[in-house]
């Protein structure tokens, strides 16, 4: 087995001395109680979101470009004004309904390509902006008619390392499911070493909901000891906590071991249904990694090379996890879900 996650040596890698084959690891189905996962999901859904939705990555919207997305049934367009601030509003031109996502941005002004109606981000000609927020990693838009909750001034951004001192990368994918199916996937840490053996080994859930004070976000937290697989028997052991600070977000914090303080945020945003009326959900996963090791400065300098690798790694995991979420929705939709 690998050393305890809290013990750090000069090199972050550890050698698994007695690796257990995949089919001989301890089954986790008894511990992964459906009711336990369902209760954690209900607590997440009961928390306020302030009607904020993640619509993309900060890096994916440079000045001069537009971002278009339909959240539930609301078409949204976003861009940056002349000072680089995020602007957002309805995605249909108020004149004759042109798709503003296809319109150019000139000097921070969005110019409709049908008839030239120009929007600087403020109310104009019946077009009313949506509150928007750029947290440095992700872009958020507040949609009060979609969320239906009391609005908040800002989204509930999880605690994360300072972006300037971290290495961040954002993965985006779409699944045929609802946001709750994505959140439920993340609130089931027991599937990690079984479903993703290429990435996770030696996984043990050491803490479950109810171990923290009631009404605390940590009350839906799962504490997990796990080793990230590097190559062969080389692993990086850590201790992580999974929590749900709002209805459509699950965060994994590394609390002990290599990269303590790093986070992986999973955000689920409902999209317009597909042509058959089936729900679709956008998954936006932000990895914000930090370390106090000397060599981490080199990693940050190599960020343009590392980000595609980080996105590819997340994409491999999400090919599996979206299949999990989609299967869960199919079973729920047909009344066959056993949980």
MARDRENZA-897263 format. One line per 2 residues: number of its first residue (from 0); their letters; for each residue x, z, y of N, C-alpha, C, O. Coordinates in steps of 0.02 Angstrom, whole numbers, always signed. Each point is the difference from the previous one (the first is absolute). Layout:
N
NUM) a) X Z Y X Z Y X Z Y X Z Y; ...
END
This chain:
339
0) xx) +42 +0 -60 -42 +0 +60 +44 +0 +63 +59 +18 -3; -88 -39 +59 +36 +0 +64 +3 +70 +28 -42 +42 -17
2) xx) +91 -28 +62 +3 +65 +33 -61 +11 +43 -37 -47 +16; +26 +110 +4 -57 +17 +43 +4 -40 +64 +54 -11 +26
4) xx) -112 -10 +2 +0 -41 +60 +34 +32 +59 +29 -36 +41; -32 +102 -35 +27 +33 +59 +76 +1 +2 +28 +17 +53
6) xx) +6 -32 -107 +73 +5 -2 +30 -67 +18 -11 -50 -34; +49 +48 +89 +29 -61 +24 +75 -1 -10 +34 +49 +16
8) xx) -9 -103 -43 +71 -8 -8 +27 -50 +51 -36 -22 +45; +98 +3 -53 +30 -48 +46 -31 -69 -8 -5 -38 +48
10) xx) -15 +23 -108 -31 -65 -15 -73 +12 -17 -14 +44 -41; -32 -82 +70 -71 +13 -13 -23 -18 -70 -52 +24 -22
12) xx) +90 -65 -14 -20 -21 -67 +13 +54 -52 +48 +38 +5; -92 -36 -55 +9 +45 -57 -5 -41 -64 -30 -54 -1
14) xx) +60 +80 -52 -2 -34 -65 -48 +38 -45 +9 +59 -12; -60 -94 -13 -46 +31 -48 +37 +9 -66 +20 -48 -32
16) xx) -9 +110 +12 +42 +14 -58 -37 -10 -66 +30 -19 -50; -95 +31 +51 -38 -9 -62 -66 -35 +17 -54 +30 -5
18) xx) +57 -93 +24 -60 -36 +21 -51 -5 -57 +17 -11 -58; -80 +20 +77 -55 -4 -49 -30 -69 +4 -18 -23 +54
20) xx) +11 -12 -111 -32 -66 +1 -71 +4 +27 -33 +52 -4; +10 -107 +33 -66 -2 +32 -55 +26 -46 -42 +39 +22
22) xx) +42 -61 -85 -55 +18 -45 +8 +71 -29 -44 +23 -36; +99 +11 +53 +9 +68 -26 -3 +52 +55 +10 +60 -12
24) xx) -24 -82 +74 -7 +49 +54 -65 +39 -9 -46 -22 -36; +42 +79 +68 -59 +43 -8 -62 -33 +30 +2 -19 +59
26) xx) -56 +11 -97 -61 -28 +29 -25 +42 +58 +7 +61 +0; -35 -94 +50 -24 +35 +60 -76 -3 +8 -26 +25 +50
28) xx) -9 -54 -98 -71 -10 +10 -40 +65 +2 -52 +4 +32; +77 +48 -66 -36 +64 +2 +7 +32 +68 -48 +31 +25
30) xx) +107 -37 +6 +11 +31 +66 -35 -41 +55 -22 +29 +50; +17 -94 -59 -31 -43 +51 -76 +3 -6 -32 -49 -18
32) xx) +5 +107 +32 -72 +12 -7 -39 -43 +50 +14 +3 +60; -62 -43 -82 -40 -40 +46 -31 +41 +56 -3 -23 +57
34) xx) -22 +82 -74 -31 +42 +51 +49 +23 +53 -18 +6 +59; +80 +7 -78 +51 +21 +47 +16 -55 +50 +6 +12 +60
36) xx) +0 -73 -86 +13 -58 +44 -60 -13 +44 +8 -13 +60; -69 +17 -88 -60 -12 +39 -8 +51 +56 -20 -18 +55
38) xx) +36 +81 -69 -6 +51 +51 +50 -12 +57 -17 +9 +59; +78 -28 -77 +50 -15 +52 -23 -59 +43 +10 +0 +60
40) xx) -40 -50 -92 -26 -58 +36 -56 +22 +48 -2 -23 +57; -43 +66 -80 -55 +23 +43 +27 +38 +61 -26 -7 +55
42) xx) +78 +48 -66 +28 +37 +57 +31 -49 +50 -6 +10 +61; +39 -61 -87 +29 -50 +45 -54 -35 +41 +7 -10 +60
44) xx) -62 -7 -94 -54 -36 +34 -37 +43 +51 -33 -26 +45; +39 +91 -52 -35 +46 +46 +40 +12 +63 -26 +29 +48
46) xx) +89 -50 -45 +41 +12 +58 -13 -53 +54 -18 -57 -17; +28 +73 +79 -13 -48 +54 +53 -54 +3 +59 +13 -14
48) xx) -79 -72 +34 +47 -55 +12 +1 -19 +74 +45 -35 +22; -95 +58 +16 -5 -20 +70 -17 -73 +9 +4 -27 +55
50) xx) -24 -6 -111 -19 -71 -1 +60 -47 +9 -7 -57 +22; +67 +81 -40 +60 -41 +6 +16 -36 -65 -7 +30 -54
52) xx) +27 -93 +59 +16 -41 -58 +69 -33 +10 +15 -26 +53; +26 +28 -105 +64 -36 +2 -14 -74 -8 -36 -21 -45
54) xx) +65 -19 +90 -12 -73 -1 +63 -40 -12 -3 -61 -6; +61 +94 +2 +61 -38 -13 +62 +41 +16 -4 +59 +17
56) xx) +62 -92 -22 +64 +31 +14 +23 -17 +70 -12 -55 +25; +43 +103 +8 +23 -11 +69 +47 -60 +4 -4 -39 +48
58) xx) +48 +32 -97 +49 -54 +2 -32 -69 -9 +29 -51 +19; -89 +50 -47 -33 -65 -13 -38 -27 +60 -30 -53 -5
60) xx) +32 +89 +61 -34 -24 +59 +49 +1 +59 -4 +44 +43; +49 -92 -40 +45 -5 +58 -38 -28 +60 -54 -29 -8
62) xx) +81 +37 +68 -32 -30 +59 -10 -75 -9 +43 -35 -27; -100 +11 +51 -13 -72 -4 -40 -21 -61 -17 -58 -6
64) xx) +3 +105 -39 -38 -16 -60 -66 +38 -2 -8 +51 +35; -38 -75 -76 -63 +36 -10 -5 +22 -72 +32 -28 -45
66) xx) -73 +79 +34 -15 +25 -67 -76 +1 -6 -34 +28 +43; +8 -59 -95 -71 +0 -11 -18 +31 -67 +32 -14 -51
68) xx) -83 +57 +51 -22 +33 -61 -75 +17 +8 -22 +15 +55; -14 -19 -109 -70 +21 +0 -6 +66 -37 +8 +2 -61
70) xx) -21 +51 +97 -7 +67 -29 -74 +12 -14 -41 +1 +46; +24 +7 -110 -70 +2 -20 -33 -64 +25 +18 -54 -24
72) xx) -65 +58 +70 -32 -61 +26 +21 -14 +72 -30 -42 +33; +81 +77 -9 +21 -7 +70 +64 -42 +5 +52 +19 -26
74) xx) -57 -75 +61 +57 -43 +10 +43 +28 +57 -26 +15 +54; +90 -9 -66 +46 +31 +49 +57 -47 +15 +26 -34 -45
76) xx) -6 +31 +107 +61 -36 +19 +45 +50 +37 -25 +42 +38; +90 -46 -49 +48 +44 +34 +59 -40 +24 +19 -51 -30
78) xx) +11 +73 +84 +60 -33 +27 +35 +50 +46 -24 +56 +9; +80 -75 +20 +36 +43 +47 -4 -29 +70 +7 -61 +10
80) xx) -18 +106 +39 -4 -24 +69 +71 -11 +28 +49 +4 -37; -46 -17 +101 +65 -16 +30 +50 +56 -2 +60 -11 +8
82) xx) -83 +73 -18 +45 +58 -4 +11 +21 -73 +31 +51 -13; -55 -91 -34 +10 +15 -70 -50 +48 -30 +7 +18 -59
84) xx) -57 +2 +98 -50 +47 -26 -50 -36 -45 -17 -58 +11; -6 +94 -62 -48 -28 -47 -69 -6 +33 -24 +48 +31
86) xx) -6 -107 -37 -68 -12 +24 -42 -23 -59 +26 -33 -45; -90 +49 +45 -44 -20 -55 -72 -4 +24 -19 +33 +49
88) xx) -20 -73 -84 -71 -6 +17 -35 -46 -49 +30 -20 -50; -92 +2 +64 -37 -44 -44 +37 -67 -10 +29 -27 +47
90) xx) -31 +2 -108 +37 -60 -16 -35 -65 +18 +29 -54 -10; -90 +58 +35 -38 -60 +20 -1 -4 +76 -15 +49 +34
92) xx) +30 -108 -8 -3 -10 +73 -72 +11 +24 -46 -26 -31; +37 +63 +86 -68 +14 +23 -35 -62 +28 -61 +1 +11
94) xx) +98 -55 +0 -30 -61 +28 -41 -38 -52 -61 -5 +6; +96 -21 -58 -35 -37 -53 +23 +19 -70 -11 -36 -48
96) xx) +45 +94 +43 +17 +26 -66 +63 -27 -32 +8 +7 -60; +36 -37 +98 +62 -27 -29 +40 +56 -34 -2 +58 +22
98) xx) +38 -75 -77 +41 +51 -34 +63 +15 +41 +47 -40 +2; -46 +97 +30 +55 +17 +44 +66 +10 -37 +54 -3 +30
100) xx) -58 +15 -95 +62 +8 -39 +42 -64 +2 +60 +3 -10; -93 -60 +22 +35 -64 +2 +22 -20 +70 +28 -54 +9
102) xx) -42 +97 +40 +15 -16 +70 +71 +23 +18 +24 +50 -28; +8 -84 +75 +68 +19 +19 +2 +57 +50 -49 +14 +34
104) xx) +106 +19 -30 +12 +53 +49 +52 -27 +49 +54 -22 -19; -71 +25 +83 +45 -24 +52 +13 +57 +49 -46 +23 +35
106) xx) +108 +0 -32 +19 +54 +46 -44 +62 -8 -19 +32 +48; +2 -17 -110 -39 +60 -15 -74 -9 +6 -38 +48 -10
108) xx) +15 -109 +27 -71 -14 +6 -23 -44 -57 +32 -51 -14; -86 +70 -19 -28 -40 -55 -45 -54 +30 -48 +16 +36
110) xx) +63 -80 -50 -36 -55 +30 -39 -38 -54 +30 -29 -45; -96 +31 +49 -42 -33 -49 +16 -75 -3 +2 -33 +52
112) xx) +10 +7 -111 +21 -69 -7 -59 -49 +0 +10 -60 -5; -71 +86 +11 -58 -45 +6 -13 -20 +73 -7 -59 +15
114) xx) +3 +109 +29 -18 -15 +69 +43 +37 +51 -14 -4 +60; +66 +39 -83 +47 +29 +48 -19 +68 +28 +32 +23 +47
116) xx) -82 +11 -75 -16 +67 +23 +59 +46 -13 +25 +4 -57; -1 +30 +109 +61 +40 -5 -16 +74 -2 -40 +25 +41
118) xx) +71 +11 -88 -11 +72 -9 +66 +37 +9 +49 -16 -34; -48 +65 +79 +62 +39 +10 -3 +67 -37 +46 +40 +6
120) xx) -100 -28 -44 -8 +62 -36 -52 +46 +29 -20 +48 -32; -3 -63 +93 -52 +39 +31 -68 -33 -9 -3 -57 -21
122) xx) -51 +93 +37 -67 -30 -6 -7 -63 +43 +23 -1 +57; -54 -50 -86 -8 -62 +38 -52 -45 -33 +2 -11 -61
124) xx) -48 -14 +100 -50 -49 -22 -38 +22 -62 -16 -42 -43; +3 +106 +37 -36 +26 -59 +45 +21 -57 -24 +27 -50
126) xx) +88 -39 +56 +49 +20 -51 +23 +71 +15 +27 +12 +54; -37 +34 -101 +19 +70 +10 +57 +18 -48 -7 -10 -60
128) xx) +62 +37 +85 +56 +16 -45 -15 +58 -46 -44 +41 +13; +82 -39 -69 -2 +58 -45 +61 +43 +16 +53 -26 +16
130) xx) -59 +93 -21 +59 +42 +6 +51 -19 -54 -18 -11 -58; +81 +7 +77 +52 -21 -46 +61 +45 +8 +12 +27 +54
132) xx) +26 -19 -108 +58 +46 +1 +55 -28 -45 -12 -19 -57; +72 +18 +84 +60 -21 -38 +43 +62 -8 +27 +26 +49
134) xx) -19 -2 -112 +39 +61 -11 +74 -14 -13 +37 +45 -17; -17 -108 +26 +70 -18 -11 +13 -29 -69 +51 -33 -11
136) xx) -97 +45 -36 +5 -27 -67 -62 -42 -17 +5 -55 -27; -64 +83 +45 -64 -32 -16 -43 -9 +62 +8 +35 +50
138) xx) -53 -83 -54 -48 -14 +53 -68 +26 -21 -22 -11 -57; -13 +45 +103 -65 +29 -13 -50 -26 +52 +17 -12 +57
140) xx) -79 +3 -79 -55 -18 +45 -58 +47 -14 -16 +15 -58; -16 +9 +112 -57 +45 -9 -65 -40 +4 -14 -34 +49
142) xx) -25 +39 -102 -63 -37 -5 -57 +51 -11 -15 +19 -56; -15 +2 +111 -50 +52 -4 -64 -22 -36 -32 +40 -33
144) xx) +14 -104 +39 -61 -24 -33 +11 -5 -76 -48 +2 -38; +110 -10 +16 +15 -4 -71 +6 +70 -30 -31 +15 -52
146) xx) +70 +28 +85 +11 +67 -27 -60 +46 +6 -15 +37 -47; -19 -39 +104 -59 +41 +9 +14 +74 +7 -46 +41 -4
148) xx) +110 -21 +15 +17 +70 +9 +10 +15 +74 +2 -46 +40; +3 +109 -22 +22 +16 +67 +70 -29 +11 +45 +13 -40
150) xx) -34 -52 +92 +65 -31 +10 +54 +50 +21 -15 +51 +30; +76 -67 -47 +57 +40 +23 +43 -42 +46 +0 -62 -4
152) xx) +37 +95 +48 +41 -37 +48 +55 -40 -34 +16 -56 +21; +12 +84 -75 +53 -35 -37 -13 +7 -75 -36 +44 -22
154) xx) +66 -89 -17 -7 +6 -73 +39 +60 -26 +44 +27 +34; -61 -6 -94 +34 +56 -32 +62 -26 -37 +0 -9 -61
156) xx) +52 -3 +100 +62 -28 -28 +36 +55 -38 +12 +54 +27; +6 -66 -90 +35 +52 -39 +68 +18 +30 +31 -41 +34
158) xx) -10 +102 -46 +68 +21 +21 +50 -43 -38 -4 -6 -61; +51 -23 +97 +50 -44 -31 +66 +7 +38 +1 +25 +56
160) xx) +54 -48 -85 +64 +2 +36 -3 -43 +63 -41 -46 +4; +84 +60 +44 +5 -41 +59 +20 -71 -20 +47 -10 -39
162) xx) -82 -39 +66 +12 -69 -19 +71 -20 +16 +31 -37 -38; -4 +60 +94 +68 -20 +20 +53 +28 -47 +56 -26 -4
164) xx) -74 +79 -32 +48 +31 -46 -16 -15 -73 +29 +29 -45; -75 -76 +34 -23 -13 -68 +6 -75 -17 +15 -41 +43
166) xx) -27 +27 -105 -5 -69 -24 -72 -10 -22 -24 +34 -45; -11 -81 +76 -71 -10 -15 -13 -71 -23 +33 -48 +20
168) xx) -83 +43 -63 -23 -65 -25 -74 +7 -15 -23 +53 -20; -14 -108 +28 -72 +1 -9 -21 -55 -48 +18 -58 +9
170) xx) -55 +78 -61 -28 -48 -48 -74 -9 +16 -34 +48 +19; +8 -108 -28 -71 -13 +10 -27 -40 -59 +31 -48 -22
172) xx) -89 +68 -3 -32 -34 -56 -75 +7 +6 -25 +39 +41; -12 -77 -81 -73 +1 +2 -26 +5 -71 +24 -35 -45
174) xx) -73 +78 +35 -31 +9 -66 -75 -7 +4 -31 +12 +52; +1 -31 -108 -73 -6 -5 -27 +68 -22 -14 +12 -58
176) xx) +6 +32 +107 -21 +68 -12 -19 +31 +66 +0 -34 +51; -17 +97 -51 -16 +36 +61 +57 +49 +16 +40 +16 -44
178) xx) -35 +7 +107 +53 +46 +18 +5 +61 -46 +55 +24 -14; -112 +2 -9 +2 +60 -42 +37 -12 -65 +29 +46 -28
180) xx) -30 -108 +3 +35 -15 -62 +76 +2 +10 +37 +20 -45; -15 -42 +104 +71 +4 +17 +22 +73 +7 +52 +20 -25
182) xx) -93 +19 +61 +16 +70 +10 +0 +38 -66 +43 +42 -12; -91 -56 -31 -3 +32 -66 +62 -15 -41 +24 +42 -37
184) xx) +0 -103 +42 +62 -19 -36 +57 +45 +21 +39 +24 -41; -33 -13 +106 +55 +41 +26 -10 +74 -15 +49 +38 -3
186) xx) -110 -17 -6 -13 +70 -17 +1 +12 -75 -26 +51 -24; +54 -97 -12 +12 +7 -73 +75 -10 -12 +20 -54 -21
188) xx) +21 +105 +34 +72 -8 -11 +19 -2 -74 +56 -21 -16; -100 +40 -29 +17 +4 -71 +13 -69 -31 +32 -6 -52
190) xx) -57 -47 +84 +8 -66 -31 +70 -30 +13 +18 -50 -30; +21 +81 +75 +63 -30 +22 +48 -22 -54 +18 -59 -2
192) xx) +2 +105 -41 +51 -17 -50 -28 -42 -57 +37 -34 -36; -103 +36 +26 -31 -42 -52 -12 -71 +25 +15 -48 -35
194) xx) -43 +42 +94 -20 -65 +26 +57 -37 +35 -1 -61 +4; +50 +98 +22 +57 -29 +36 +66 +22 -30 +41 +28 +36
196) xx) -29 -38 -100 +62 +25 -30 +64 -32 +27 +54 +27 -9; -61 -84 +42 +58 -34 +29 +23 +36 +64 +55 -13 +24
198) xx) -97 +57 +4 +17 +35 +62 +3 +76 -6 +41 +31 +33; -83 -2 -76 -4 +73 -4 +10 +26 -71 -26 -28 -48
200) xx) +65 +82 +42 +10 +33 -64 +0 +75 +11 +5 +24 +57; -11 +13 -112 +4 +73 +1 -48 +30 +53 +20 +42 +40
202) xx) -83 -65 -41 -48 +22 +50 -39 +60 -26 -27 +0 -56; +25 +53 +97 -39 +59 -15 -38 +22 +62 +30 +9 +53
204) xx) -95 +0 -59 -40 +25 +54 +3 +77 -2 -25 +30 -48; +55 +0 +98 +11 +72 +0 -48 +38 +44 -2 +62 -2
206) xx) -37 -97 +43 -49 +32 +43 -60 -45 +11 +8 -60 +9; -67 +89 -11 -62 -38 +7 -44 +31 +54 +15 +56 +21
208) xx) -68 -90 +1 -44 +28 +52 -23 +70 -18 -14 +16 -58; +10 +25 +110 -20 +70 -10 +59 +46 +2 -8 +61 +5
210) xx) +70 -89 -7 +59 +42 +4 +17 +19 +71 +40 +46 +12; -71 -81 +37 +11 +15 +71 -62 +33 +29 -53 -2 -31
212) xx) +58 +32 +91 -59 +32 +30 -56 -50 +11 +12 -59 +15; -73 +81 -23 -58 -43 +10 -1 -26 +71 +26 +31 +46
214) xx) -56 -91 -38 -7 -33 +65 +66 -24 +28 +4 -21 +58; +49 +23 -97 +64 -27 +21 +7 -70 -29 -23 -12 -56
216) xx) +55 -36 +94 +11 -66 -29 +39 +3 -66 -8 -43 -43; +50 +95 +35 +38 +7 -61 -44 +22 -58 +23 +1 -58
218) xx) -85 +18 +72 -44 +23 -54 -17 -57 -48 -19 +12 -57; +25 -75 +79 -9 -56 -45 +67 -28 -22 +4 -56 -24
220) xx) +48 +96 +31 +67 -24 -14 +19 +7 -73 -20 +47 -34; +58 -96 +11 +28 +0 -67 +76 +4 +7 +30 -43 +34
222) xx) +0 +92 -64 +73 +7 +2 +28 -29 -64 -22 +17 -55; +71 -61 +62 +25 -39 -56 +76 +0 -2 +33 -12 +50
224) xx) -5 +26 -108 +71 -11 -14 +6 -66 -36 -32 -11 -51; +73 -34 +78 +5 -66 -29 +69 -29 +16 +32 +19 +49
226) xx) -10 -64 -91 +63 -35 +11 -14 -74 +12 -35 -32 -39; +63 +7 +94 -5 -72 +14 +54 -36 -40 +59 +18 +4
228) xx) -79 -67 -42 +47 -35 -43 +40 -51 +40 -28 -39 +39; +94 +40 -47 +43 -46 +36 +22 -56 -47 -13 -59 +13
230) xx) +48 +77 -66 +22 -49 -50 +21 +37 -63 +37 +49 +4; -60 -72 -62 +19 +33 -62 -21 +72 +1 -59 +16 +8
232) xx) +108 +29 -18 -14 +72 +0 +13 +32 +67 -5 +61 +6; +21 -100 +46 +13 +26 +66 -66 +10 +38 -41 -46 +5
234) xx) +30 +106 +21 -62 +17 +34 +16 +41 +62 +55 +25 +9; -106 -18 +34 +3 +45 +58 -59 +48 -6 -57 -20 +13
236) xx) +70 +83 -31 -55 +49 -8 -21 +29 +68 +42 +16 +41; -108 -9 -31 -26 +30 +61 -61 +42 -16 -27 -2 -56
238) xx) +6 +40 +104 -64 +35 -3 -43 -28 +57 +23 -3 +57; -84 -17 -72 -43 -32 +50 -68 +32 +2 -24 +26 -50
240) xx) -6 -27 +109 -69 +25 +7 -44 -57 +25 +16 -34 +49; -73 +25 -84 -49 -50 +19 -58 +35 +34 -30 +46 -28
242) xx) +13 -67 +89 -56 +29 +37 -41 -56 +32 +23 -57 +8; -85 +73 +9 -45 -48 +32 -22 +29 +68 -47 +39 +2
244) xx) +80 -58 +53 -17 +29 +65 -64 -28 +30 -27 +30 +47; +3 -86 -72 -62 -30 +25 -29 -44 -55 +32 -10 -52
246) xx) -93 -16 +60 -35 -31 -56 +33 -61 -31 -10 -13 -59; +50 -24 +97 +27 -63 -25 +76 +1 -4 +32 -53 -2
248) xx) -3 +113 +1 +73 +6 -1 +23 +51 -51 -29 +54 -5; +80 -71 -33 +34 +48 -44 +75 -5 +17 +28 -54 +5
250) xx) +3 +112 +2 +71 +3 +19 +40 +36 -54 -20 +53 -24; +76 -82 +7 +48 +34 -44 +59 +22 +43 +35 -41 +29
252) xx) -25 +106 -25 +58 +28 +34 +52 +21 -52 -16 +34 -48; +78 -54 +58 +54 +26 -41 +18 +69 +28 +23 +5 +57
254) xx) -35 +47 -96 +10 +68 +26 +65 +31 -25 +25 +47 +31; +3 -72 -85 +65 +24 -25 +36 -58 -32 -30 -47 -26
256) xx) +96 +51 +27 +40 -51 -32 +24 -52 +50 -5 +10 +61; +30 -65 -87 +26 -53 +43 -54 -28 +46 -55 -15 -22
258) xx) +72 +9 +86 -48 -28 +48 -55 +47 +20 -54 -23 +19; +66 +88 -24 -52 +48 +19 -23 -14 +71 +41 -11 +45
260) xx) -106 +10 -34 -29 -16 +64 -26 -71 +4 -39 -17 +44; +62 -26 -90 -24 -68 -2 -74 -2 -21 -23 +45 -34
262) xx) -12 -97 +55 -71 -6 -17 -16 -70 -24 +32 -49 +17; -84 +46 -59 -32 -63 -18 -74 +8 +16 -34 +41 -30
264) xx) +10 -80 +78 -69 +3 +21 -39 -58 -29 +21 -58 +6; -77 +72 -36 -44 -52 -25 -65 +1 +39 -36 +51 +0
266) xx) +20 -106 +33 -60 -5 +42 -46 -54 -29 +23 -55 -16; -87 +71 +10 -49 -47 -27 -49 -19 +55 -31 +43 +31
268) xx) +23 -108 -19 -44 -25 +53 -51 -47 -31 +19 -49 -31; -84 +63 +40 -51 -45 -28 +0 -67 +36 +3 -3 +62
270) xx) -7 -51 -100 -3 -67 +28 -69 -30 -10 -44 +32 -30; +34 -93 +54 -61 -36 -14 -3 -14 -75 +52 -13 -31
272) xx) -111 +13 +0 -5 -15 -71 +19 -72 -15 +3 -42 +45; +12 +29 -109 +18 -68 -19 -62 -44 -5 -56 +22 +16
274) xx) +65 -85 -39 -55 -48 -1 -56 +20 -48 -56 -25 +4; +72 +71 -50 -51 +24 -48 -30 +67 +21 -39 +30 -38
276) xx) +57 -7 +98 -27 +63 +24 +35 +62 -26 -22 +56 +11; +78 -66 -45 +38 +57 -26 +44 +30 +54 +26 -37 +42
278) xx) -18 +103 -41 +40 +32 +54 +74 -18 -5 +26 -14 -54; +6 +14 +111 +72 -12 +4 +31 +54 +43 -30 +21 +50
280) xx) +89 +1 -69 +34 +52 +37 +73 -20 +11 +34 -23 -45; -12 +31 +107 +71 -11 +17 +38 +65 -13 -20 +53 +23
282) xx) +75 -59 -59 +46 +56 -11 +61 -11 +44 +34 -51 -5; -21 +99 +48 +60 -2 +42 +41 +61 -17 -21 +57 +12
284) xx) +80 -68 -39 +42 +57 -21 +64 +0 +41 +38 -49 +0; -27 +104 +35 +59 +8 +41 +48 +48 -33 -18 +57 -16
286) xx) +79 -79 +6 +54 +43 -25 +44 +17 +59 +28 -45 +32; -21 +109 -16 +43 +22 +54 +52 +47 -31 -14 +59 -11
288) xx) +73 -85 -1 +51 +37 -37 +51 +30 +48 +19 -32 +49; +3 +93 -65 +50 +33 +41 +48 +38 -46 -17 +17 -56
290) xx) +77 -5 +81 +50 +37 -38 +53 +26 +48 +14 -31 +51; +14 +89 -67 +54 +27 +41 +69 -19 -27 +51 +25 +24
292) xx) -50 -68 -74 +65 -22 -28 +34 -48 +49 -33 -37 +36; +99 +38 -35 +38 -44 +44 -17 -73 -10 -8 -38 +47
294) xx) +4 +19 -110 -10 -70 -15 -67 -28 +21 -11 -60 -1; -36 +105 +22 -66 -25 +18 +2 -42 +63 -41 -44 +10
296) xx) +89 +59 +34 +8 -41 +60 +16 -72 -18 -22 -46 +34; +60 +37 -88 +15 -68 -23 -64 -34 -25 -11 -59 +12
298) xx) -30 +98 -47 -64 -28 -25 -45 -21 +57 -32 -52 -3; +30 +93 +56 -42 -19 +58 +27 -63 +34 -39 -41 +24
300) xx) +105 +35 -22 +29 -60 +29 -17 -62 -40 -4 -56 +26; -5 +66 -92 -16 -57 -44 -75 -8 -10 -22 -33 -46
302) xx) -17 +64 +90 -73 +0 -7 -30 -70 -8 -44 -9 -42; +66 -42 +81 -29 -66 -10 +8 -28 -70 -41 -39 -23
304) xx) +94 +59 -12 +10 -21 -69 -38 +43 -49 -22 -24 -52; +14 +88 +68 -31 +47 -46 -76 -3 +2 -33 +12 -51
306) xx) +4 -28 +109 -73 +0 +5 -33 -47 -50 -49 +20 -33; +73 -82 +25 -32 -43 -51 +4 +29 -70 -46 -9 -40
308) xx) +102 +43 +24 +6 +31 -66 -49 +58 -8 -30 +8 -53; +21 +31 +107 -47 +56 -3 -71 -26 -7 -40 +29 -37
310) xx) +23 -83 +72 -67 -29 -6 -11 -28 -70 -54 +5 -28; +106 -36 -1 -6 -28 -67 -11 +55 -51 -40 -7 -47
312) xx) +75 +63 +55 -9 +56 -45 -71 +28 +5 -31 +14 -51; +7 -6 +112 -69 +24 +9 -50 -50 -28 -51 +19 -29
314) xx) +65 -84 +38 -45 -51 -26 -6 +2 -75 -55 -12 -27; +110 +27 -8 -3 +4 -73 -46 +57 -21 -40 -7 -46
316) xx) +48 +64 +79 -43 +58 -16 -73 -16 +16 -45 +18 -39; +33 -51 +95 -69 -12 +20 -34 -55 -41 -62 -2 -1
318) xx) +99 -41 -31 -32 -46 -47 -35 +39 -55 -55 -17 -22; +87 +70 +0 -30 +44 -51 -56 +42 +31 -55 +4 -27
320) xx) +70 +28 +84 -48 +47 +28 -63 -33 +28 -54 +30 -1; +61 -92 +24 -61 -35 +21 -42 -19 -61 -61 -1 +3
322) xx) +94 -14 -59 -38 -12 -62 -38 +63 -20 -57 -3 -23; +90 +61 +30 -32 +65 -13 -60 +9 +45 -54 +16 -23
324) xx) +62 -27 +89 -54 +10 +48 -57 -49 -12 -58 +18 +5; +75 -81 -20 -51 -50 -12 -40 +16 -63 -61 -8 -2
326) xx) +96 +30 -50 -34 +19 -62 -47 +60 +13 -56 +2 -25; +79 +45 +65 -41 +58 +16 -64 -22 +36 -54 +24 -16
328) xx) +60 -70 +64 -59 -24 +35 -47 -37 -47 -61 +10 +3; +88 -52 -46 -43 -38 -47 -40 +47 -44 -60 -12 -12
330) xx) +91 +65 -12 -35 +48 -42 -52 +39 +41 -55 +12 -25; +72 +6 +86 -49 +36 +42 -60 -45 +15 -58 +21 -3
332) xx) +74 -85 +19 -53 -47 +19 -49 -13 -58 -59 -13 +12; +84 +15 -73 -43 -13 -58 -27 +64 -32 -33 -3 -51
334) xx) +48 +61 +82 -25 +63 -26 +36 +23 -62 -27 +40 -38; +88 -66 +26 +35 +18 -61 +61 +46 +13 +38 +15 -47
336) xx) -27 +7 +109 +59 +39 +14 -8 +70 -31 -47 +35 +17; +93 -15 -61 -7 +65 -34 +15 +60 +44 -18 +56 -18
338) x) +51 -67 +75 +19 +56 +43 -56 +22 +45 +8 +47 +39
END
